[in-house]
Amino acid sequence: MKKNQKTIIVILANVALLGYLLCSIYVFYMAFSIGYGKKELPQDYLNQINEVLMYFNNGLTGMVGGIVASGFGIPTAVDSNHRKTVKLTQLGNMISSNFEDPTKERLGFYYALTYIVFGIASILVWIILQDSTLPNITHMATTFFGMLMAIVVSYFGVSN
């Protein structure tokens, strides 16, 4: 891979995660400030939110999940004892080109952990707020749930 291509991938992966974090925090905050303690979502809730951030959050939820699945899905010729280290390092390679392998493994771990924590949080917010949940929260939760299968399969390398 050329250096310019690697740089573009690293920048996109990091910007995607940063955007995902910021948009998700905004969505969680708005979900509770609009829906907490109500039986259903108010009809005028769209007047209270930034719809652009909501749409970006939907896209970034899928994009960050795809990055995690892609990083884990790169084929390796490693036995199962080293699979965790190799998979996390592969994901770390998509996030940084400047650190040594132990740092890349940690970066990969934190990248995947962030996606998983925010995905589980979206499911919990949906459970807590129920019918008063913003549609964006339900989109985050279902996208995370769908990407989870791809992430698990690519991490464990399920094959015939």
N, C-alpha and C positions, 0 to 999 in steps of 0.2 A: 504494500500500500504506500502511496506517495505521501510525503510529509504534509502537503496541503490538504489532502483528503483526511488524514488523521486529525489535523488541527480542526477542520470543519466538524468532524464527528465529536471531538472532545467539547468544542464550544456548544454545539447543539444539545448534547447530553446534559451538560451542566446548566445551560439556560432553561432547558425543559424542566429539570428538577427544581430549580429556583422558582420558576413560574408556577409549577405545580404546588410547591409549598405555600407561596404567597396567596395564590388564588384559593387554595383549599382552606387556609386559615380564614380568609375573607368569607368564603361560603359557609363554613361552620359558624362563624360569628353571626352572619345574617340569618342563618337557619334558626338559631336559638333566639335572636332578638325579635324575629318575626313570628315564629311558630310556637315558642315555649309557652305552655300553659293554655293553649288554645285547642279546641276540638278539631278544627280544620284550618287549612291555610286561608288567610283573608283573600278576598277577591282582588284587592288592590295591591297585592304583594309586589307585582312587577314595578310599581312606582317607587318602591323602596330599595331596589337592588340595582346594581350595575350589570346589565345583561351581557355586555361584552366580556366581562370577567367570568361570568357564568359559562359562556360558550368556550372561552379559552380553557377554563378548567376541565370541561368535558373532553376537549381534544388532548390536553396535557395528561389527563388520567390514562388515556389509552396509549399515548406516546411514551410516557415513562414506564408503563407496564411492558410495552413492546421492547424498550431498551433493555430492561431487566431480562426478559425472555430471550432476546437476541444475544446478550452477553453470556447468558448461561448455555445457549444452544450451540455455540461454536464447538464442533467435534474435537474430541481429545483422545489420545491414545494412552490414557492413564488408568491405572487400576482404581478400584473403588475406595481404597484407603486415602488417596490423595485428591479425590474428586472435588471435595468441598474447597480446598485451597485453590485448585486450578480454575474452577468455575467462578469463584469470587475474584480471582486475579484477572480472568478474562473480562469480567464486567468492569473491573478497575481499569483495564486497558482502554476501555471505551470512554472513561471519565478523565484519565490523565495519561499523558505521555512522558511526564517528567520525574516520576517517582520510582523508587526501587520496588521490587516485587512485594515485600511485606506491607508497604504502604498501599499498593494497589489492591491487595487483598482486603485491607481494612476499608478502603474507599468503596470497593464493590459491595462489601457487607453493609456499610451505612447507606449506600444508595438503595439497595434492595430492602433493607429494614425500613427506611423512610417510606417507600412505596407501600409496604405491607402494613405499617402502623397507620398511615393515613387511610388506606383501604378499609382496614378493620374499624377505624374511627367512623368512617362514613356509614358503615353497616350499623354501628352502635347508635349513631345520631338518628338514623332512620327508625331504629327500634324505639328509641326514647320519644321522638316527636310523632311517630306514626302518621296519622292523616294530615298533620300540620307541617310535614316535612317539605322543604323546597324540592321541586323536581330535580334540580341539579344534584342534590344529595343522593337521590335514588339512582340517578345516572352514574354517579361516582361508584356507588356500591355495586351496581350490576356490572359495570365495566371492570372493576377490580375483581369481582367474582369470576367473570369470564376469563380475564387474563391470568388468574391464578392457576388455571389448568395448564396453560401454555408455559408458565413459569416453572411449575412443579415438574412437568414432563421434560422440559429442557434442562432443568437442574439435575434430575436423576438420570437423564439419558435413557428413557424407556425405549427399548428396541425389541425386535423379534428374537 
